[in-house]
């Protein structure tokens, strides 16, 4: 179970991703979101820094 405080924090991260990919369909949206979040973790980069990632990254 996710604590409410964590749920709010996660929503702030995930909601814009889901809004931007709403027309893609659930499977593709889920896949893109999960891939992005895995890369954030793998690279140990702040999520907000994602917006500053260049195309190569």
C-alpha angles and dihedrals in degrees: 000000000000117000112240093243090055092045090057092048092049092048090055088057101039104037095072090049092051092046091052094049100037094119094051097079128250099278095051093042091051092046094050092047093049093046092051093048092047090053091049089055095041093051093040089227126145112260092232088058087065089083089061095048112118122233093263092057 
